[in-house]
Amino acid sequence: MIAWGLAAAVTFATLGPPRYRPHADLSQNGEHALAFVLVGLAFGLAYKKNRMATALFAIAFTGAMEVLQLWAPGRHARISDFMVDAAAAWAGLALAATLDWIVSRNRPQIS
């Protein structure tokens, strides 16, 4: 549920009116990276069973956000934004997989 809420928030921030967009004290790439790392992390933790499908969804989602900006007034689609967004989403997914691995290794074995 949190993953989809984050995806909806990123969609609104990406396609909604710029005046309603939250701004952090980061560069544009920093804001993009933060948003998509969180989305990747949330989806990676929520959908553990099929990581490849989750990763493909993350790339499709980042691509869709850029393409949809072609029709959003005052927004600009850029391949460089897609690259940052996709790399950040994958980093979030990798972080989720790493955290899951650490937790599973440290979980007591029941005999």
Protein Blocks (a to p, Z undefined) as FASTA:
>chain_A
ZZmmmmmmmmmmmmmcfklpccdfbdfklmmmmmmmmmmmmmmmmmmmlmmlmmmmmmmm
mmmmmmmmmmgghiacdfklmmmmmmmmmmmmmmmmmmmmmmmmmpccdZZ
